[in-house]
Amino acid sequence: MTSEFSQSERNAELITASALKLHVAKILTSDRAGRLIGAVTRKRIRHQGIWFDTRGSNFSPSVRAQMFWGGYESAETRMIHKVLRGSATVVELGSSLGVTAAHVGSVMVPGGHLICVEANPRLLPGLRMMTLRHASKLRVDVVHGAVTDHCGTTVLAIASQTVGSRVTAAPRPNESTVEVPALTLREILRRTSVAEFDLVSDIEGSETAFLMLDSEVLKACRRVIIELHETTLGGHKFTVSDLISAAIDAGFQIIDRHGPVLALERS
């Protein structure tokens, strides 16, 4: 009885500690904390070893705080430095603010080819400036488009308070919509004359378009860093487990994982 009671107490302590950590994290990455950090640092923030000018309006106070404490895209950047060092060609799907693109550029060989694909038109000017600043020794192509299972156009929903966006026909109340180019990964590779490549992807579920419907496009891909999302495509629901299975079937093995963020290497 004493042993069971002690285990219950330990479980309760773990739950309390987790809740406390979450509460502290929310405070440290709040807009209020971000505004204070921005004022103290003059919005020049060091993130995982790289200095960033975050004065652009796309950098919210919360994002600045996350970058300052190292939490912003931490799993992705850690894997980038571990897995992609020495890469000659990288295709990044969902380049957003250009932070992960800067980290990718920092580990690539001089003269390498970096392709940044971003659907949100509002982010493109800042993304181009970021890659010019941090990837000046590389050939950089910035491609405007949302990754889908077809080429043409599609509807992009953009969150009102963040830079987040997703391909959808049913926007939420806090989202605005815009029509953007729709591109398959195969078409992106064709337009940018890419043969062998490494891939970085965080596109809110649209990775299903190539993992489930056109995995052959990954034959020339050696390494992948990808955040997987449960999603629905063509009326079919796909889980993270489904997508992992598809990646393994396509010839990859998992070499690192942090929740839904995976590093894959061709086996």
N, C-alpha and C positions, 0 to 999 in steps of 0.2 A: 504493500500500500504506500509505504514511504517513497519507494522508487518511482511508482506511477505519479505520485504527487509532485516529486522533484522534476520529472520530465515535463509535466504540465506547466510547472513554474518556468522551466527553461524555454518552453515554447512561447509562453506569454511574454517572457523577456525579449525573445527574438522578434516577435511581432511588434512590441513596443519600440525596440531599437530601430527596426525598419521604418516604422511610421515616423519616428523622430528624424531619421536621416532624410526621408522624403520631404518632411516639413522644412528642414534646414535647407535642402536643395532648392525648394521653391522660393525661399527667401533670397538665397544667394543669386538666383537667376531671374528674379522678378524685374519688372520694368524699373522700379525704384532703384534697385541695386545697379541695374545697367546704366541708368542716368548718372549715378554717382561715379561709377567706374569710367564712363565716358568723359566726365568732367575732370577726373584725376589724371587720366591717361591721355587726354586730348584726343580721344578716340583712336589712338594708335595702340593696337593690342597685339600681344605676342600669343600666338596659338600654336601649341605643339612644336615650338622651335622656330616658327616663322612670324615675322612682324607684318601686320595688316593695317592698312589705313581704312577705318570703318566709318568715315565721315559721310559716306553716301546714304541717302534716305532709305535705301533698301535694308540697311542694317538697323534693325529695331534695338531698343535698349536691352531687351531680353536676350537677343542673339549676341550682343556685345558681352553681356554677363556670362553667357554660356561659353563663349570663346575665351574670355579671361580666365575662367576656372578650368578650362580644358575639356569641358563636357560636350561641346559642339562637335557632332560627327566624330566622336572620339574613337569608336570601334573602327570606322572606315579609315581614318587617318593612320591609326596604329597599323592596320593591315597593309595600307599603301606603302608605308615605310619598310615593312617587313617583307612583303611579297613582290612588289613591283620595281624594286631597285634594279637599275640597269636596263629598264624597258626601252625599246626603240619606238614603239607605236602604241598609243593608248586611246581608246574610244571611251569617253565618259558620257553616259546618258543621265541627264538631270543635273547639269552643272550648277544651277541655281546661282548663288552669290560668287562662286568662283573660288571658295576656300579650299575645297577638296582638290580642285584643278591645280591650285598653287602647290599643294602637297605632292600631287602626281608629278607636276613639272620638276619639282625639286629632286626627284629620284630618277628621272629619265636621263638618258645619255644626251649630251649636247648634239643639236641637230636633229633630235627625234621629232616625231610627228604626234601632236596632241589634238584630238578632235573633241570639242565640247559641244554637246547637244542640249539645248534648252528650249522648252515650249513657251514659257512665260515671256511675252514680248517686253514687259516692263523691266526684266532683269538683264536683257541683252547688252545695253550700253555699259552697265557696270561690269558685266562679265567680260566684255572685250577689254575694258581698262585693266581689270584684274589680271587677265592672262598676258597682256602687254607688259605689265609691271613684273610679274613673277615668272613668266615663261618666255623671256626675251631671247633665249638661246635655242628656242624650239620653233619648228614650223607649227603654227596654230590655225586650225579651222574652227570657227564658231558657226554652228548650224542651228537655224531656227526651225524647230519642229517638235511635234509630240510623237513619241514612238507608239505605233499601233500595228494592227495586222493588215493594214492597207495603206496605199498612198492616195493623197487627195487633200481633204480638209477634215477637221474634227472640232468638237466643242471642248474648250478647256475651261474648267471652273477654277477661279482664283480666290483664295481666302482674303477677306477684307483686312484682317489685322496682321497677317503674316505673308511670307513670300511663297507659301505652299500652294500647289496647284495640282490638278488631276484631270484626266480625261473622263468626262461623264456627260450623260444626257439629262441627268437629274441633279442639278445643283442644290446645295443646302441654302438655308435662308441667309447665311453670312457670306455667301460666295457670289461673285459676279462672273459672267461668262464672256468668252471671246472666241471667235473662230480662228484657228491656227492651222498651219500646214501639218498634215499627217504623213509620217514617213515610217517605213519598215526599217529594221536594222540593216537588212540586205541593201536597201536603197541608199542608206547613209554610207555604207561601205563603198558602194559603187561611185557615189558622187565625190567622195574624198580619196578615191583610188587606194583604198586600204586592202592589203593582202593579209599577212600574218599580223595579229594584234593581241593586246590585252584589253580587258573590259572592266570598267567601273560603272555600276548602275544603281541608281536609287530613283525610281520613276513611279512610285505609288501604285504598284500592281500591274503596270503596263509591260513589265518584264515577261508576263504570261504570253504576250504576242509572239515572242521568239522562242521561249523555253518550251511552250506547249505546241505551238503551231509551225515553227520553222527552226527547229534545233540544228538543222543542217548548216545554217548560217554560222554556227559556232565552230565548224570544223577547223577553221584557221585560227581559232582563239586558243591561246596557251594558258592564260591565267585570268581569273575573274574575281572581282570583289563586288558583292551584290547584296542589297537589302531586299529581302523577299516580303511580299504582302499577300495576305489572303484576298482574293478578288473574284469577280465574276466576268466571264468573257463568253459572248455568244450564247448566253443563257445557261452556261455551265459554271458551277462554283469550283474554284481551285484553292486548295489549302497550301500552306507553306510546305507541308510534307509532300504534296503532289509536285510542287516545283523543285524540291530537293531531289526527288526521285527522277524527274525529267532531266535535271542537270547530270546526275550520275549515269543515266541511260545515254546521255550525249557524250560520255567519255571523261567526265571530271570526277575528281575525288576531293573530299573536304579536307583542307589542311589547317583551317582555323575557323572558329565560330564564336560569335558573341550574340546570343539571342537570334534574331532574324537576319543578322549580318554575317555572311559567309565569305570565306576566301577559298576559292577552288583552283585546282591545278589539273591540267590534262594528265590522265593516268597512262 
